[in-house]
Amino acid sequence: MSSFATYDFDSDATFAQGLASILSRMAQQNQSSDAIEAAVNDAKRFYFAKYIAATTVDQAPAPSTGNSSDPSHSNSETMMTESVATSGEDVSSPAQATYPKSFAEICAMVARGEEIPGIRLIPTTVHDPSLASKPVAPKRLKPWEVAREQAEQVGADSIASHHLSENTASVVPL
């Protein structure tokens, strides 16, 4: 693994091309030399992390804030960066699964028949049928079944009211 401090950015043609476009844009905007230096350092960190190797906080210089005149600010920033680095070391233990970086890697792993890390296998069958849950909700009726039941209910109500009216008409109170 290459080290950020020893990497030769001057001989890297791709980096030089990208840096030239950044510097020409900054020259058009009349940026200060401190801002240009900060942009060069940011570009180096980005390029190294993206194309050369994964950068740890200890290897790369701290990101520029554009406010280099305040030494207390940069000191507190350095302390915060160091605390993040120490807490990050605990998280990246080898016991944790390393996830693929891209969709293409996942596709390649599936094509090779490899197991994808971080994916939990869920069985498709219940081993003990007595442990399976029993349905408790009533069967949902289809719209035409609901309409039929409502029609039957209305028909039964009208028949009952018709019988009731016939019985009351034949009975004459004394």
Backbone as CSV, one residue per row, in Angstrom:
resi,resn,N_x,N_y,N_z,CA_x,CA_y,CA_z,C_x,C_y,C_z
1,MET,0.839,-1.179,0.000,0.000,0.000,0.000,0.883,1.242,0.000
2,SER,0.592,2.192,-0.883,1.378,3.412,-0.983,1.071,4.327,0.178
3,SER,2.037,5.133,0.527,1.845,6.099,1.590,1.589,7.460,0.960
4,PHE,0.705,8.217,1.544,0.351,9.526,1.018,1.559,10.451,1.004
5,ALA,2.359,10.409,2.057,3.502,11.318,2.174,4.568,11.028,1.127
6,THR,4.703,9.786,0.687,5.760,9.437,-0.259,5.273,9.331,-1.703
7,TYR,3.992,9.524,-1.944,3.480,9.394,-3.306,3.965,10.570,-4.152
8,ASP,4.397,10.304,-5.380,4.929,11.329,-6.277,3.799,11.861,-7.161
9,PHE,3.151,12.930,-6.695,2.052,13.525,-7.446,2.557,14.226,-8.703
10,ASP,3.808,14.719,-8.687,4.344,15.469,-9.820,4.489,14.603,-11.067
11,SER,4.753,13.319,-10.914,4.942,12.449,-12.076,3.641,11.792,-12.542
12,ASP,2.546,12.017,-11.845,1.254,11.427,-12.213,0.554,12.352,-13.212
13,ALA,0.450,11.921,-14.477,-0.110,12.758,-15.536,-1.594,13.045,-15.318
14,THR,-2.342,12.074,-14.837,-3.776,12.269,-14.609,-4.011,13.310,-13.523
15,PHE,-3.240,13.221,-12.447,-3.368,14.205,-11.373,-2.966,15.589,-11.866
16,ALA,-1.882,15.670,-12.643,-1.408,16.961,-13.143,-2.454,17.617,-14.040
17,GLN,-3.139,16.827,-14.843,-4.172,17.363,-15.727,-5.342,17.927,-14.913
18,GLY,-5.786,17.184,-13.912,-6.876,17.668,-13.069,-6.484,18.890,-12.264
19,LEU,-5.253,18.898,-11.754,-4.773,20.028,-10.964,-4.665,21.277,-11.826
20,ALA,-4.249,21.117,-13.082,-4.134,22.265,-13.986,-5.485,22.931,-14.193
21,SER,-6.540,22.140,-14.333,-7.870,22.735,-14.519,-8.332,23.457,-13.256
22,ILE,-8.000,22.906,-12.097,-8.370,23.561,-10.834,-7.613,24.872,-10.682
23,LEU,-6.309,24.847,-10.965,-5.484,26.047,-10.801,-5.869,27.138,-11.795
24,SER,-6.218,26.770,-13.021,-6.621,27.788,-14.000,-7.925,28.462,-13.578
25,ARG,-8.845,27.687,-13.026,-10.103,28.257,-12.544,-9.854,29.199,-11.365
26,MET,-8.952,28.805,-10.476,-8.657,29.642,-9.306,-7.898,30.903,-9.716
27,ALA,-7.061,30.821,-10.757,-6.341,31.996,-11.239,-7.315,32.998,-11.851
28,GLN,-8.340,32.519,-12.526,-9.352,33.403,-13.101,-10.145,34.115,-12.016
29,GLN,-10.289,33.470,-10.859,-11.051,34.054,-9.751,-10.173,34.888,-8.824
30,ASN,-8.884,35.029,-9.151,-7.928,35.808,-8.349,-7.891,35.344,-6.901
31,GLN,-7.738,34.053,-6.686,-7.671,33.479,-5.339,-6.307,33.758,-4.717
32,SER,-6.253,33.810,-3.385,-4.996,34.046,-2.675,-4.114,32.802,-2.747
33,SER,-2.825,32.978,-2.457,-1.897,31.848,-2.518,-2.223,30.811,-1.445
34,ASP,-2.755,31.254,-0.294,-3.159,30.301,0.748,-4.324,29.432,0.268
35,ALA,-5.274,30.056,-0.417,-6.420,29.304,-0.926,-5.984,28.321,-2.009
36,ILE,-5.030,28.744,-2.841,-4.533,27.856,-3.895,-3.791,26.679,-3.279
37,GLU,-2.971,26.950,-2.259,-2.237,25.876,-1.582,-3.202,24.892,-0.917
38,ALA,-4.252,25.434,-0.301,-5.251,24.566,0.329,-5.959,23.714,-0.719
39,ALA,-6.264,24.303,-1.885,-6.930,23.554,-2.948,-6.024,22.452,-3.489
40,VAL,-4.726,22.729,-3.601,-3.778,21.714,-4.070,-3.733,20.553,-3.080
41,ASN,-3.678,20.867,-1.779,-3.657,19.806,-0.758,-4.948,18.991,-0.774
42,ASP,-6.083,19.681,-0.932,-7.366,18.975,-1.004,-7.415,18.064,-2.230
43,ALA,-6.905,18.565,-3.358,-6.900,17.769,-4.585,-6.007,16.541,-4.424
44,LYS,-4.867,16.716,-3.761,-3.972,15.577,-3.532,-4.652,14.525,-2.670
45,ARG,-5.302,14.948,-1.585,-5.986,13.990,-0.707,-7.103,13.270,-1.448
46,PHE,-7.887,14.036,-2.204,-8.988,13.427,-2.945,-8.465,12.404,-3.954
47,TYR,-7.470,12.803,-4.736,-6.940,11.915,-5.772,-6.339,10.661,-5.156
48,PHE,-5.591,10.826,-4.082,-4.955,9.679,-3.447,-6.004,8.723,-2.892
49,ALA,-7.021,9.273,-2.232,-8.065,8.429,-1.638,-8.897,7.737,-2.709
50,LYS,-9.174,8.430,-3.784,-10.061,7.891,-4.810,-9.355,6.908,-5.737
51,TYR,-8.122,7.220,-6.139,-7.480,6.435,-7.189,-6.261,5.632,-6.748
52,ILE,-5.603,6.014,-5.680,-4.370,5.328,-5.301,-4.626,4.322,-4.186
53,ALA,-5.086,4.771,-3.048,-5.309,3.863,-1.918,-6.271,4.514,-0.942
54,ALA,-6.835,3.694,-0.081,-7.712,4.229,0.962,-6.846,5.007,1.941
55,THR,-7.239,6.237,2.213,-6.445,7.109,3.069,-6.974,7.070,4.484
56,THR,-6.093,6.902,5.431,-6.497,7.018,6.826,-6.219,8.430,7.290
57,VAL,-6.789,8.815,8.387,-6.623,10.164,8.903,-5.174,10.407,9.299
58,ASP,-4.474,9.372,9.745,-3.087,9.539,10.169,-2.160,9.790,8.981
59,GLN,-2.455,9.228,7.808,-1.569,9.371,6.659,-1.717,10.719,5.977
60,ALA,-2.926,11.220,5.854,-3.161,12.439,5.100,-3.125,13.649,6.013
61,PRO,-2.688,14.795,5.479,-2.748,16.006,6.286,-4.198,16.409,6.504
62,ALA,-4.442,17.166,7.552,-5.803,17.577,7.890,-6.366,18.448,6.784
63,PRO,-7.674,18.378,6.518,-8.264,19.196,5.470,-8.158,20.668,5.808
64,SER,-8.001,21.472,4.764,-7.870,22.909,4.991,-9.233,23.506,5.254
65,THR,-9.250,24.551,6.072,-10.507,25.217,6.377,-10.580,26.573,5.730
66,GLY,-9.464,27.024,5.130,-9.456,28.341,4.526,-9.282,29.426,5.563
67,ASN,-9.159,29.075,6.829,-9.023,30.029,7.911,-7.753,29.690,8.679
68,SER,-6.591,29.769,7.981,-5.342,29.324,8.573,-4.727,30.351,9.503
69,SER,-5.299,31.550,9.619,-4.715,32.571,10.480,-5.036,32.340,11.947
70,ASP,-5.993,31.491,12.263,-6.391,31.242,13.646,-5.776,29.935,14.131
71,PRO,-4.657,29.984,14.895,-4.006,28.744,15.308,-4.821,27.941,16.302
72,SER,-5.638,28.578,17.138,-6.433,27.816,18.107,-7.488,26.984,17.392
73,HIS,-8.009,27.516,16.283,-9.012,26.780,15.513,-8.391,25.528,14.898
74,SER,-7.200,25.664,14.327,-6.572,24.501,13.701,-6.140,23.481,14.746
75,ASN,-5.769,23.926,15.955,-5.381,23.008,17.020,-6.582,22.187,17.474
76,SER,-7.733,22.831,17.649,-8.925,22.087,18.062,-9.377,21.143,16.957
77,GLU,-9.168,21.565,15.700,-9.528,20.698,14.579,-8.637,19.460,14.548
78,THR,-7.347,19.641,14.839,-6.427,18.507,14.873,-6.808,17.546,15.981
79,MET,-7.182,18.090,17.148,-7.585,17.232,18.262,-8.835,16.448,17.900
80,MET,-9.790,17.102,17.213,-11.022,16.421,16.820,-10.707,15.324,15.810
81,THR,-9.808,15.601,14.867,-9.436,14.607,13.870,-8.793,13.398,14.523
82,GLU,-7.928,13.634,15.515,-7.283,12.524,16.208,-8.290,11.697,16.992
83,SER,-9.288,12.360,17.610,-10.286,11.600,18.366,-11.152,10.769,17.433
84,VAL,-11.448,11.297,16.253,-12.212,10.527,15.274,-11.395,9.330,14.812
85,ALA,-10.099,9.512,14.631,-9.249,8.409,14.181,-9.189,7.309,15.221
86,THR,-9.103,7.667,16.500,-9.029,6.627,17.526,-10.356,5.912,17.672
87,SER,-11.457,6.632,17.580,-12.742,5.951,17.704,-13.032,5.129,16.456
88,GLY,-12.535,5.546,15.309,-12.753,4.808,14.072,-12.008,3.499,14.035
89,GLU,-10.897,3.387,14.789,-10.136,2.146,14.793,-10.928,1.014,15.426
90,ASP,-11.755,1.330,16.424,-12.558,0.305,17.079,-13.623,-0.236,16.137
91,VAL,-14.179,0.655,15.305,-15.277,0.277,14.429,-14.804,-0.648,13.314
92,SER,-13.618,-0.444,12.801,-13.164,-1.227,11.657,-12.413,-2.482,12.088
93,SER,-12.973,-3.226,12.999,-12.348,-4.466,13.440,-12.553,-5.542,12.378
94,PRO,-11.643,-6.513,12.295,-11.772,-7.538,11.263,-12.955,-8.471,11.475
95,ALA,-13.567,-8.460,12.663,-14.700,-9.340,12.921,-15.936,-8.897,12.140
96,GLN,-16.001,-7.600,11.796,-17.157,-7.113,11.064,-17.044,-7.496,9.593
97,ALA,-18.186,-7.627,8.941,-18.203,-7.990,7.530,-17.743,-6.808,6.689
98,THR,-16.954,-7.080,5.671,-16.566,-6.036,4.737,-17.532,-6.099,3.570
99,TYR,-18.219,-5.011,3.328,-19.237,-4.970,2.300,-18.611,-4.655,0.949
100,PRO,-19.168,-5.177,-0.132,-18.667,-4.839,-1.464,-18.830,-3.344,-1.710
101,LYS,-17.941,-2.786,-2.516,-17.946,-1.351,-2.732,-18.925,-0.910,-3.804
102,SER,-19.283,-1.783,-4.717,-20.135,-1.343,-5.810,-21.103,-2.449,-6.226
103,PHE,-22.064,-2.036,-7.018,-23.046,-2.971,-7.544,-22.366,-3.993,-8.450
104,ALA,-21.359,-3.549,-9.192,-20.641,-4.458,-10.094,-19.942,-5.563,-9.307
105,GLU,-19.380,-5.214,-8.141,-18.739,-6.239,-7.307,-19.760,-7.255,-6.808
106,ILE,-20.938,-6.785,-6.429,-21.991,-7.691,-5.959,-22.405,-8.626,-7.097
107,CYS,-22.568,-8.075,-8.300,-22.934,-8.904,-9.462,-21.867,-9.957,-9.736
108,ALA,-20.596,-9.561,-9.625,-19.507,-10.511,-9.871,-19.505,-11.607,-8.812
109,MET,-19.781,-11.250,-7.560,-19.816,-12.250,-6.487,-20.961,-13.230,-6.713
110,VAL,-22.113,-12.722,-7.149,-23.255,-13.598,-7.423,-22.932,-14.519,-8.592
111,ALA,-22.283,-13.984,-9.620,-21.932,-14.793,-10.787,-20.944,-15.900,-10.424
112,ARG,-20.035,-15.613,-9.494,-19.065,-16.624,-9.066,-19.656,-17.579,-8.036
113,GLY,-20.850,-17.285,-7.532,-21.490,-18.143,-6.543,-20.987,-17.909,-5.131
114,GLU,-20.337,-16.775,-4.896,-19.827,-16.467,-3.566,-20.937,-15.917,-2.682
115,GLU,-20.728,-16.019,-1.388,-21.690,-15.481,-0.433,-21.431,-13.985,-0.277
116,ILE,-22.483,-13.185,-0.301,-22.366,-11.738,-0.131,-22.262,-11.455,1.363
117,PRO,-21.220,-10.752,1.820,-21.099,-10.476,3.252,-22.189,-9.523,3.725
118,GLY,-22.680,-9.758,4.919,-23.703,-8.904,5.507,-25.122,-9.307,5.150
119,ILE,-25.295,-10.337,4.338,-26.624,-10.804,3.958,-26.970,-11.996,4.833
120,ARG,-28.094,-11.919,5.517,-28.521,-12.991,6.404,-29.414,-13.950,5.632
121,LEU,-29.154,-15.228,5.743,-29.936,-16.245,5.054,-31.194,-16.545,5.865
122,ILE,-32.346,-16.378,5.241,-33.621,-16.636,5.900,-34.212,-17.897,5.278
123,PRO,-34.523,-18.915,6.090,-35.066,-20.154,5.520,-36.457,-19.922,4.937
124,THR,-36.778,-20.680,3.887,-38.068,-20.516,3.226,-39.136,-21.438,3.793
125,THR,-38.775,-22.360,4.662,-39.741,-23.288,5.237,-39.753,-23.169,6.750
126,VAL,-40.900,-23.542,7.331,-41.017,-23.607,8.780,-40.725,-25.051,9.159
127,HIS,-39.764,-25.250,10.047,-39.348,-26.608,10.386,-40.386,-27.343,11.230
128,ASP,-41.102,-26.653,12.082,-42.109,-27.283,12.931,-43.464,-26.653,12.605
129,PRO,-44.353,-27.369,11.914,-45.637,-26.785,11.521,-46.486,-26.331,12.702
130,SER,-46.280,-26.916,13.884,-47.083,-26.493,15.034,-46.697,-25.089,15.492
131,LEU,-45.510,-24.620,15.100,-45.075,-23.279,15.473,-45.571,-22.209,14.503
132,ALA,-46.114,-22.637,13.371,-46.602,-21.681,12.387,-47.817,-20.946,12.937
133,SER,-47.948,-19.703,12.604,-49.081,-18.919,13.098,-50.350,-19.311,12.346
134,LYS,-51.457,-19.220,13.034,-52.760,-19.538,12.454,-53.450,-18.228,12.084
135,PRO,-54.125,-18.189,10.952,-54.815,-16.956,10.563,-55.986,-16.682,11.500
136,VAL,-56.119,-15.448,11.944,-57.196,-15.090,12.862,-58.155,-14.084,12.239
137,ALA,-57.754,-13.409,11.198,-58.626,-12.428,10.561,-59.653,-13.157,9.703
138,PRO,-60.877,-12.633,9.639,-61.884,-13.273,8.784,-61.510,-13.095,7.313
139,LYS,-62.005,-13.999,6.499,-61.714,-13.944,5.076,-62.318,-12.671,4.501
140,ARG,-61.539,-11.962,3.731,-62.012,-10.716,3.147,-62.885,-11.036,1.938
141,LEU,-64.070,-10.418,1.891,-65.006,-10.674,0.803,-64.649,-9.846,-0.419
142,LYS,-64.927,-10.406,-1.571,-64.708,-9.702,-2.827,-65.866,-8.726,-3.030
143,PRO,-65.678,-7.693,-3.843,-66.723,-6.668,-3.990,-68.081,-7.223,-4.401
144,TRP,-68.118,-8.217,-5.302,-69.413,-8.763,-5.711,-70.049,-9.600,-4.602
145,GLU,-69.215,-10.194,-3.729,-69.763,-10.940,-2.597,-70.351,-9.981,-1.568
146,VAL,-69.705,-8.834,-1.382,-70.229,-7.824,-0.458,-71.560,-7.306,-0.983
147,ALA,-71.656,-7.033,-2.291,-72.895,-6.528,-2.880,-74.011,-7.560,-2.761
148,ARG,-73.672,-8.841,-2.976,-74.675,-9.894,-2.864,-75.204,-9.977,-1.436
149,GLU,-74.295,-9.924,-0.447,-74.728,-9.990,0.956,-75.597,-8.800,1.321
150,GLN,-75.229,-7.621,0.809,-76.037,-6.437,1.109,-77.421,-6.559,0.473
151,ALA,-77.484,-7.099,-0.741,-78.778,-7.276,-1.403,-79.621,-8.294,-0.654
152,GLU,-78.986,-9.369,-0.202,-79.723,-10.370,0.565,-80.208,-9.774,1.876
153,GLN,-79.377,-8.956,2.505,-79.754,-8.326,3.772,-80.920,-7.367,3.550
154,VAL,-80.856,-6.582,2.484,-81.948,-5.648,2.184,-83.206,-6.430,1.846
155,GLY,-83.070,-7.509,1.086,-84.222,-8.343,0.738,-84.835,-8.972,1.971
156,ALA,-84.031,-9.454,2.890,-84.542,-10.065,4.114,-85.231,-9.018,4.974
157,ASP,-84.699,-7.828,5.033,-85.316,-6.752,5.817,-86.654,-6.338,5.214
158,SER,-86.725,-6.264,3.894,-87.986,-5.850,3.266,-89.044,-6.938,3.399
159,ILE,-88.627,-8.209,3.338,-89.576,-9.305,3.526,-90.091,-9.295,4.959
160,ALA,-89.220,-9.092,5.919,-89.633,-9.063,7.324,-90.568,-7.895,7.582
161,SER,-90.275,-6.754,7.004,-91.156,-5.603,7.228,-92.488,-5.807,6.513
162,HIS,-92.477,-6.509,5.369,-93.716,-6.803,4.659,-94.595,-7.753,5.477
163,HIS,-93.979,-8.810,6.077,-94.729,-9.728,6.926,-95.249,-9.010,8.155
164,LEU,-94.481,-8.139,8.698,-94.901,-7.398,9.880,-96.097,-6.512,9.548
165,SER,-96.073,-5.864,8.390,-97.186,-4.992,8.019,-98.440,-5.810,7.700
166,GLU,-98.311,-7.017,7.142,-99.464,-7.868,6.875,-100.094,-8.344,8.179
167,ASN,-99.267,-8.709,9.140,-99.778,-9.204,10.411,-100.484,-8.103,11.184
168,THR,-100.014,-6.901,11.110,-100.649,-5.818,11.856,-101.935,-5.372,11.180
169,ALA,-102.047,-5.530,9.875,-103.257,-5.118,9.171,-104.399,-6.086,9.438
170,SER,-104.104,-7.356,9.610,-105.165,-8.325,9.821,-105.656,-8.329,11.260
171,VAL,-104.856,-7.833,12.145,-105.270,-7.815,13.547,-105.976,-6.489,13.800
172,VAL,-107.227,-6.597,14.206,-107.998,-5.388,14.470,-108.152,-5.244,15.974
173,PRO,-107.768,-4.146,16.478,-107.898,-3.970,17.927,-109.360,-3.788,18.317
174,LEU,-109.745,-4.202,19.454,-111.123,-4.091,19.931,-111.342,-2.962,20.829
